[in-house]
Amino acid sequence: MEENIVKLLKKTEGQIKAINKMIENGRDTIDIIIQISAVRGALARVAIELIKYETVKCMNCGDLKTRAEKFNLMVEELLKRI
């Protein structure tokens, strides 16, 4: 799963570089905004993959109380961000 996250991040990095070039080349603002929206979507997908990965890790660690505490912390952080 980690390789999937890295792959998504590399793709996002490429999109950000493309946005920078678009700005440098004076591209239309609407086109740039569309690309920024695509980057935001890609980062959301990265966050989802990280949550899935961490949930699996969380469910395989320690006792039930420890798993519940870690899971609750993860959910709290997620809810702060949306």
Phi and psi in degrees as a GROMACS rama.xvg file:
@    title "Ramachandran Plot"
@    xaxis  label "Phi"
@    yaxis  label "Psi"
@TYPE xy
-58.686  -38.1128  GLU-2
-66.1238  -31.5468  GLU-3
-65.3583  -40.8634  ASN-4
-64.8718  -45.4321  ILE-5
-61.6578  -41.5845  VAL-6
-60.9767  -45.104  LYS-7
-62.2295  -40.7886  LEU-8
-66.1539  -38.905  LEU-9
-65.4407  -38.7875  LYS-10
-63.419  -43.1194  LYS-11
-63.6886  -39.6707  THR-12
-59.1766  -42.8796  GLU-13
-62.7079  -39.6114  GLY-14
-63.912  -40.2105  GLN-15
-66.2057  -41.4825  ILE-16
-61.274  -39.3002  LYS-17
-64.5408  -38.1278  ALA-18
-62.7223  -42.7992  ILE-19
-59.184  -44.9261  ASN-20
-64.5538  -38.2905  LYS-21
-59.81  -42.7406  MET-22
-65.7577  -46.6047  ILE-23
-59.5523  -34.1798  GLU-24
-89.8214  4.27452  ASN-25
70.0656  29.9696  GLY-26
-63.7554  160.857  ARG-27
-59.4165  137.579  ASP-28
-58.1644  -39.9559  THR-29
-59.6541  -42.8665  ILE-30
-61.8775  -39.7971  ASP-31
-66.0928  -44.0324  ILE-32
-61.6778  -39.5132  ILE-33
-60.9946  -42.039  ILE-34
-68.3784  -36.8801  GLN-35
-62.6299  -40.6825  ILE-36
-61.6362  -40.0456  SER-37
-62.7237  -39.5727  ALA-38
-65.2281  -42.277  VAL-39
-60.1849  -41.7941  ARG-40
-63.2777  -41.3262  GLY-41
-64.2122  -41.1676  ALA-42
-66.4782  -34.2538  LEU-43
-63.5855  -39.6668  ALA-44
-64.8159  -38.1338  ARG-45
-61.4488  -45.1478  VAL-46
-60.6771  -42.1616  ALA-47
-63.0428  -44.1773  ILE-48
-62.6967  -40.0729  GLU-49
-63.4717  -40.5869  LEU-50
-64.5651  -44.1417  ILE-51
-60.7654  -44.9089  LYS-52
-61.5798  -47.6509  TYR-53
-67.5811  -34.2161  GLU-54
-62.9331  -44.3431  THR-55
-62.243  -45.4129  VAL-56
-59.8837  -43.6428  LYS-57
-61.9371  -40.8187  CYS-58
-72.5978  -12.7744  MET-59
-106.32  9.60074  ASN-60
-114.768  143.128  CYS-61
53.0061  -163.349  GLY-62
-84.8732  177.36  ASP-63
-59.3914  -40.2489  LEU-64
-63.674  -45.253  LYS-65
-61.6468  -44.5388  THR-66
-61.5911  -43.6196  ARG-67
-64.0143  -41.7146  ALA-68
-63.0655  -47.1097  GLU-69
-63.3118  -42.3881  LYS-70
-63.4216  -44.0842  PHE-71
-62.337  -40.3448  ASN-72
-61.9025  -42.2355  LEU-73
-63.6659  -44.2221  MET-74
-64.1391  -41.8907  VAL-75
-59.6332  -45.4381  GLU-76
-63.2779  -41.6525  GLU-77
-61.3145  -46.7131  LEU-78
-64.412  -29.4182  LEU-79
-65.9674  -27.5713  LYS-80
-94.2954  -10.6214  ARG-81
